[in-house]
Amino acid sequence: MTELSQAYITSTGTFLPGEPVDNENIENRLGYVHGKPSKLKKRILSSNGILTRHYALDDKQRSTHQNRDLAVAAVRQCMSGSELDDKALDLLAVASTQGDLPLPGLASLVQAELAIGPLEIITTHGVCSASMMALKSAFNQIRLCEKKNAMVVASEMASRLLKKSRYEAVSNLRIDLESEFLRWMLSDGAGAFLVQEKPRWRGISLRIDWIEIISFASHYDLCMSCGTNDQSLWSQDGKQEDRMHDISWQDYTSYADAEANGALLIRQNLKLLEDVVKVGVDGFLKLVNDGKIKADEIDHFVCHYSSHHFKGRILDLLKLAGALIPEEKWFTNLYTKGNTGCASIFIALDELFKSGNLIAGQTIFCVVPESGRFANAYMKLTVVGGRDGGTI
């Protein structure tokens, strides 16, 4: 049997486009749909608790960056703090909910902009857990000694789906909570990790102990989606012909028809959101029962909860199960950096990594619940000191 190596996060980086946008100016940036202020915005913002976020859009809803630009900027910041030259990278893994193009994959575009390689590339596509899928792939290759290092980057540019023109393009649009909910939840940003077979020489590194990703897509309906519609499709004789969530935006006669029908709006099935929290907590409790993690050994708990509302629900469920992680151990930057989808966990860990609050021997436990169709990711990290014997 091949002896497994270790894998360490040795450097991190983040890129957030533009200046922070506060709640008073959010609609100025995304645009007023048909010139009217939203009736739901205040309600949604009060629940999610986000105070500022970033958009790669100007005040006329023109893109200031491409998604690949966000990823490249995060990689460059990560490499600037590393002990490795980017020409020595063995693997590039890129995660996103959506790239700039339907094809090729985003990793190809990022590699081209970085002007690195030839090297192996991976593109993972999903919702919030896509970044953990990319990281686990890199982690496994390094453990198997197939690669000595990997750059893993998660990048999101949701704002292109949130600008007013997307909503104005829908015929006879009735904006409801499910079609507008994510407009006030999501924002843009990218985070990057350099993963290597050895810890960095000076300073701290994060040893990846394990990553678990569990999908329940066969047990639940779509919860967060884009590219379909949950309204009924009626034939000319008035009979119900099909369900819109059974067809893709590519099945329409034209892309314009898909947009006019609302199939390109990003939607959240709010009836299922509470189940996402429960499934995520249940997954953690199973890890505890399996002996993979102990609640009292966790020094830093980094959970990608998309809204402040869900923090309270998670705390309640953990307390009920007797596995409470005290709030003083929680770390998040949701309130100042926004909900950047699959990049959120990387952006949070980057801030924690650079905070000066990590000490060799500490345990970091990360949880990423995904509402797309119920996929949850969990990761255990251990802080280790530099190979020179130092910890700073």
Wavefront OBJ file of the C-alpha trace (Angstrom):
o trace
v 0.000 0.000 0.000
v 1.259 3.465 -0.915
v 2.223 5.470 2.152
v 0.182 8.650 2.285
v 1.879 12.016 2.546
v 0.581 15.062 4.404
v -0.903 18.162 2.793
v -0.667 21.688 4.181
v -2.239 25.029 3.338
v 0.885 27.188 3.384
v -0.397 30.478 1.991
v -3.774 32.139 1.399
v -5.095 35.060 -0.616
v -8.301 37.008 -1.203
v -9.592 39.482 -3.747
v -12.755 41.545 -3.273
v -13.601 43.895 -6.159
v -14.259 47.600 -5.636
v -15.082 49.438 -2.451
v -17.439 47.934 0.138
v -21.093 48.578 -0.664
v -23.338 49.208 2.353
v -27.055 48.503 2.623
v -28.019 52.068 1.725
v -26.252 51.850 -1.637
v -26.810 48.238 -2.616
v -29.769 48.997 -4.902
v -27.907 51.893 -6.527
v -25.248 49.373 -7.571
v -27.539 46.546 -8.713
v -30.172 48.901 -10.135
v -33.831 49.573 -9.432
v -36.027 47.101 -11.299
v -38.320 49.148 -13.572
v -37.182 52.193 -11.599
v -38.909 51.098 -8.388
v -37.318 50.286 -5.012
v -37.671 46.751 -3.752
v -40.405 46.003 -1.231
v -38.531 42.943 0.040
v -34.945 44.203 0.324
v -35.176 45.582 3.878
v -36.784 42.401 5.178
v -34.145 40.142 3.643
v -31.207 42.320 4.726
v -32.452 42.514 8.303
v -32.488 38.726 8.412
v -29.105 38.040 6.807
v -27.217 40.636 8.870
v -24.812 41.550 6.056
v -23.608 45.144 6.419
v -21.210 45.466 3.467
v -20.301 43.422 0.413
v -18.456 43.807 -2.892
v -19.596 43.805 -6.521
v -17.626 43.667 -9.754
v -20.160 46.115 -11.210
v -20.190 49.878 -11.583
v -23.239 52.062 -10.918
v -24.486 51.427 -14.458
v -24.334 47.645 -13.931
v -21.334 47.238 -16.232
v -18.834 44.555 -15.261
v -15.577 45.913 -13.896
v -13.982 42.447 -13.892
v -14.538 38.972 -15.246
v -14.789 36.024 -12.878
v -11.383 34.829 -14.050
v -9.928 38.228 -13.087
v -11.147 37.800 -9.508
v -9.613 34.329 -9.357
v -6.297 35.495 -10.829
v -6.044 38.395 -8.350
v -6.640 36.043 -5.406
v -4.001 33.617 -6.728
v -1.460 36.395 -7.124
v -2.034 37.627 -3.588
v -1.689 34.071 -2.317
v 1.558 33.523 -4.219
v 2.968 36.861 -3.029
v 2.912 35.555 0.515
v 4.250 32.109 -0.328
v 7.698 30.538 -0.478
v 7.060 29.130 -3.973
v 7.307 30.577 -7.468
v 4.106 30.265 -9.502
v 6.074 28.670 -12.354
v 6.628 25.698 -10.034
v 2.916 24.947 -9.563
v 1.932 21.343 -10.327
v -1.856 21.641 -10.235
v -4.460 24.401 -10.624
v -7.950 23.663 -9.259
v -10.625 26.320 -9.778
v -14.132 26.318 -8.287
v -17.131 28.499 -9.082
v -20.902 28.417 -9.264
v -20.569 29.706 -12.811
v -17.628 30.636 -14.977
v -17.406 33.362 -17.578
v -18.211 30.991 -20.453
v -20.397 27.873 -20.786
v -17.188 26.253 -21.999
v -14.268 25.773 -21.578
v -13.937 25.365 -17.821
v -12.912 28.308 -15.677
v -9.569 26.708 -14.797
v -8.494 27.000 -18.437
v -9.256 30.726 -18.445
v -7.479 31.291 -15.132
v -4.390 29.363 -16.247
v -4.201 31.416 -19.439
v -4.388 34.699 -17.513
v -1.745 33.533 -15.049
v 0.503 32.397 -17.917
v 1.617 29.289 -16.024
v 2.105 25.659 -17.022
v 1.742 23.337 -18.774
v 0.178 21.746 -15.692
v -2.845 19.714 -14.655
v -6.080 21.648 -14.184
v -9.404 20.922 -12.515
v -12.657 22.891 -12.755
v -15.347 22.118 -10.180
v -18.856 23.426 -10.645
v -21.633 23.457 -8.089
v -22.756 25.883 -5.440
v -21.088 26.523 -2.068
v -19.351 23.148 -1.760
v -17.591 23.463 -5.144
v -14.540 24.998 -3.445
v -14.256 22.072 -1.051
v -14.530 19.651 -3.972
v -11.575 21.367 -5.643
v -9.611 21.434 -2.396
v -10.258 17.757 -1.691
v -9.054 16.800 -5.163
v -5.815 18.710 -4.601
v -5.495 17.308 -1.074
v -5.818 13.736 -2.328
v -3.297 14.163 -5.136
v -0.713 15.554 -2.740
v -1.384 12.802 -0.195
v -0.855 10.206 -2.939
v 2.403 11.951 -3.913
v 1.136 12.577 -7.452
v 1.731 16.304 -6.944
v 4.009 18.277 -4.655
v 1.821 21.365 -4.616
v -1.473 22.773 -5.880
v -3.125 26.153 -6.205
v -6.810 25.971 -5.293
v -8.980 29.012 -5.969
v -12.694 29.662 -5.505
v -14.218 32.613 -7.319
v -17.755 33.950 -7.581
v -19.280 36.743 -9.643
v -22.961 36.469 -8.795
v -23.664 40.143 -9.512
v -24.162 39.515 -13.223
v -27.253 37.499 -12.297
v -28.509 40.141 -9.882
v -28.509 43.350 -11.935
v -31.819 44.941 -12.771
v -31.786 43.988 -16.461
v -32.075 40.293 -15.550
v -35.386 40.943 -13.829
v -36.656 43.456 -16.365
v -36.150 40.907 -19.154
v -38.775 38.574 -17.678
v -42.239 38.871 -19.263
v -45.068 39.627 -16.822
v -42.673 39.220 -13.934
v -44.135 38.980 -10.482
v -41.164 39.434 -8.194
v -41.697 37.204 -5.188
v -39.511 36.356 -2.237
v -38.024 33.235 -3.823
v -36.940 34.991 -7.030
v -35.599 38.075 -5.216
v -34.179 36.499 -2.056
v -30.678 35.841 -3.403
v -30.443 39.310 -4.954
v -29.827 40.684 -1.462
v -27.750 37.721 -0.276
v -24.963 37.126 -2.800
v -21.883 39.142 -3.753
v -18.549 38.825 -5.548
v -15.111 37.723 -4.420
v -12.378 35.113 -4.654
v -10.109 33.230 -2.278
v -7.047 31.075 -2.950
v -5.016 28.460 -1.079
v -1.559 27.116 -1.852
v -1.416 23.472 -0.762
v 1.967 21.747 -0.394
v 3.393 18.440 0.778
v 5.385 20.162 3.553
v 4.607 23.116 5.841
v 6.147 26.445 4.997
v 9.645 27.116 6.297
v 8.710 30.158 8.376
v 5.385 30.989 9.953
v 2.325 28.799 10.368
v 0.636 26.342 8.015
v -2.663 24.496 8.228
v -2.402 20.730 7.994
v -5.440 19.266 6.262
v -6.404 16.289 8.405
v -9.469 15.277 6.428
v -12.287 16.542 4.197
v -15.739 14.948 4.031
v -18.311 15.878 1.358
v -21.791 14.339 1.567
v -24.612 14.955 -0.912
v -28.299 14.291 -0.256
v -29.458 15.249 -3.769
v -31.436 12.015 -4.066
v -33.418 12.899 -0.934
v -34.395 16.530 -1.562
v -35.769 18.745 -4.317
v -33.903 21.719 -5.790
v -33.384 24.396 -3.185
v -31.132 26.903 -5.000
v -31.042 26.940 -8.772
v -30.573 28.882 -11.979
v -31.430 27.711 -15.474
v -34.915 26.410 -14.824
v -38.272 27.677 -13.627
v -40.691 26.311 -11.064
v -43.815 27.513 -12.864
v -45.954 25.235 -15.034
v -45.544 25.075 -18.808
v -48.907 25.082 -20.511
v -49.644 23.830 -24.004
v -51.786 25.860 -26.414
v -54.909 23.892 -25.542
v -54.551 24.866 -21.884
v -53.414 21.505 -20.568
v -50.439 21.237 -18.312
v -47.690 19.903 -20.561
v -44.701 19.706 -18.247
v -43.039 21.113 -15.183
v -40.551 23.865 -15.857
v -38.114 22.506 -13.295
v -37.875 19.348 -15.434
v -36.380 21.203 -18.392
v -33.239 23.230 -18.915
v -32.884 26.795 -20.160
v -31.257 25.190 -23.212
v -34.515 23.414 -24.096
v -36.277 26.657 -24.986
v -36.632 27.684 -28.613
v -34.207 30.512 -27.965
v -32.159 31.844 -25.083
v -34.329 34.959 -25.213
v -37.404 32.801 -24.574
v -35.705 31.201 -21.583
v -34.895 34.607 -20.141
v -38.378 35.957 -20.813
v -39.874 33.001 -18.952
v -37.669 33.622 -15.929
v -35.585 30.472 -16.345
v -32.352 32.464 -15.945
v -33.273 34.032 -12.620
v -31.433 32.644 -9.597
v -33.969 31.200 -7.169
v -34.129 29.918 -3.604
v -36.775 27.484 -2.397
v -37.303 29.022 1.026
v -39.479 26.157 2.246
v -36.428 23.875 2.230
v -33.864 26.197 3.824
v -34.497 25.073 7.394
v -33.848 21.494 6.244
v -30.430 22.579 4.931
v -29.444 23.660 8.441
v -30.734 20.454 10.026
v -28.958 18.219 7.507
v -25.724 20.129 8.027
v -25.882 19.783 11.821
v -26.844 16.109 11.529
v -23.738 15.553 9.404
v -21.564 17.136 12.088
v -23.121 14.977 14.797
v -22.430 11.867 12.719
v -18.766 12.864 12.486
v -18.737 13.237 16.273
v -20.329 9.806 16.722
v -17.825 8.296 14.273
v -14.954 9.705 16.332
v -13.622 12.012 13.594
v -14.073 15.196 15.609
v -14.835 16.208 19.197
v -16.746 19.391 19.893
v -14.517 20.291 22.852
v -11.279 19.976 20.816
v -12.334 22.666 18.349
v -10.453 25.938 18.885
v -11.845 27.804 15.853
v -15.176 27.023 14.192
v -15.520 28.430 10.668
v -19.014 27.854 9.321
v -20.269 29.233 6.030
v -23.755 30.190 7.107
v -25.340 32.390 4.467
v -27.453 34.457 6.836
v -27.243 35.573 10.472
v -30.670 33.985 10.948
v -29.166 30.523 10.473
v -26.454 31.033 13.094
v -29.116 31.014 15.783
v -30.711 27.880 14.366
v -27.340 26.083 14.235
v -26.580 27.040 17.844
v -29.986 25.804 18.976
v -29.575 22.433 17.270
v -26.025 21.928 18.562
v -27.118 22.793 22.103
v -30.066 20.408 21.857
v -27.703 17.632 20.745
v -25.217 18.308 23.540
v -22.452 19.272 21.102
v -22.461 23.041 21.489
v -19.469 24.964 20.148
v -19.283 28.204 22.189
v -19.862 31.374 20.196
v -16.470 32.778 21.168
v -14.901 30.025 19.056
v -16.896 30.935 15.938
v -15.206 32.900 13.176
v -16.992 34.548 10.262
v -16.625 37.627 8.086
v -20.071 37.298 6.507
v -21.149 40.662 7.889
v -18.339 42.660 6.267
v -17.357 40.557 3.241
v -20.802 39.286 2.253
v -21.941 35.875 1.067
v -19.566 34.975 -1.768
v -20.872 31.458 -2.348
v -18.177 28.815 -2.711
v -15.470 31.436 -2.127
v -16.833 32.302 1.332
v -15.000 29.583 3.260
v -11.697 30.494 1.561
v -12.179 34.215 2.227
v -12.987 33.528 5.889
v -10.000 31.213 6.356
v -7.702 33.753 4.686
v -8.681 36.370 7.266
v -8.316 33.908 10.134
v -4.945 32.677 8.795
v -3.608 36.247 8.770
v -5.250 37.340 12.020
v -2.352 36.489 14.318
v -4.748 34.482 16.498
v -3.646 31.007 15.409
v -1.272 28.989 17.578
v 0.481 25.749 16.671
v -1.523 22.758 17.848
v -4.935 24.412 17.549
v -7.792 22.719 15.689
v -9.915 24.487 13.084
v -13.186 22.877 12.051
v -14.914 24.089 8.884
v -18.485 23.465 7.753
v -19.945 24.368 4.362
v -23.657 23.587 3.985
v -24.854 23.916 0.402
v -28.474 24.640 -0.418
v -28.247 23.833 -4.129
v -29.490 20.321 -3.594
v -28.191 19.526 -0.130
v -24.443 18.867 -0.287
v -22.462 19.435 2.896
v -18.691 19.683 3.283
v -16.651 19.355 6.469
v -12.924 19.865 7.032
v -10.578 19.473 10.000
v -7.369 21.505 10.038
v -4.500 21.584 12.522
v -2.267 24.640 12.916
v 1.424 23.715 12.657
v 4.551 25.828 13.088
v 7.202 26.486 10.461
v 9.936 23.980 9.680
v 12.467 26.454 11.094
v 10.864 25.850 14.487
v 9.050 29.198 14.586
v 5.312 29.803 14.655
v 5.126 33.364 13.325
l 1 2 3 4 5 6 7 8 9 10 11 12 13 14 15 16 17 18 19 20 21 22 23 24 25 26 27 28 29 30 31 32 33 34 35 36 37 38 39 40 41 42 43 44 45 46 47 48 49 50 51 52 53 54 55 56 57 58 59 60 61 62 63 64 65 66 67 68 69 70 71 72 73 74 75 76 77 78 79 80 81 82 83 84 85 86 87 88 89 90 91 92 93 94 95 96 97 98 99 100 101 102 103 104 105 106 107 108 109 110 111 112 113 114 115 116 117 118 119 120 121 122 123 124 125 126 127 128 129 130 131 132 133 134 135 136 137 138 139 140 141 142 143 144 145 146 147 148 149 150 151 152 153 154 155 156 157 158 159 160 161 162 163 164 165 166 167 168 169 170 171 172 173 174 175 176 177 178 179 180 181 182 183 184 185 186 187 188 189 190 191 192 193 194 195 196 197 198 199 200 201 202 203 204 205 206 207 208 209 210 211 212 213 214 215 216 217 218 219 220 221 222 223 224 225 226 227 228 229 230 231 232 233 234 235 236 237 238 239 240 241 242 243 244 245 246 247 248 249 250 251 252 253 254 255 256 257 258 259 260 261 262 263 264 265 266 267 268 269 270 271 272 273 274 275 276 277 278 279 280 281 282 283 284 285 286 287 288 289 290 291 292 293 294 295 296 297 298 299 300 301 302 303 304 305 306 307 308 309 310 311 312 313 314 315 316 317 318 319 320 321 322 323 324 325 326 327 328 329 330 331 332 333 334 335 336 337 338 339 340 341 342 343 344 345 346 347 348 349 350 351 352 353 354 355 356 357 358 359 360 361 362 363 364 365 366 367 368 369 370 371 372 373 374 375 376 377 378 379 380 381 382 383 384 385 386 387 388 389 390 391 392
